[in-house]
Amino acid sequence: MCATAAAPGRLEVIAGPMFAGKSEELLRRVRRAALAGIDTLVLTHAFDDRYAEGIATHTGDVMAAPAASDVEGLRALLAEHPDARVIALDEAQFFGAGLLPVVAELLDRGATVIVAGLAVTFDAEPFPPLPELMALADEVLRLSAVCAVCGRDAPLHQRLGAGEAASGAGEGLALTVDAVGGTESYQARCRLHHGR
Ligand SMILES: [Zn+2]
């Protein structure tokens, strides 16, 4: 073993359903790294690069972050910042399995990689590549949200039907623009109220 080897890479994963505060936790860790004087790069996903403004949390916090629409775009952004020691990536679920080799390369060069993303789909299935990233991580923080029906901890979220969305101004309701430009709405749910 080489005594002067670089520090080992470190993978931190922040996972959960929608409304669990994943982006807030990601930004908290980024700010700590920046305070420590570490060269930090924050990236996120956008279905369309023209709408790339940054990371906005449900509590209104915003941080500027370059966005990529796919893994190739992500590699291009990373190539522009070869000296970053902490790389934080939000919305990791949208990059798919192609994200795994990118993360592996960053870890190989000794970077700390902080990944936030959805652990579950709206129909309560594991959402790749978060399960794989969680398995490989040095540290996993699995967050829950608050069930919009009963207030219990919510490990899941679901997509609402058109009628529910029209009447729902309730806790944890989000309107999001989907990949084809339509509007969809979601709520956090406990296991008891998921799908009901
Ligand atoms: Zn519930």
Boltz pocket constraint, residues with backbone or C-beta under 6 A from the ligand:
constraints:
  - pocket:
      binder: B
      contacts: [[A, 147], [A, 148], [A, 149], [A, 150], [A, 151], [A, 152], [A, 189], [A, 190], [A, 191], [A, 192], [A, 193]]
      max_distance: 6.0
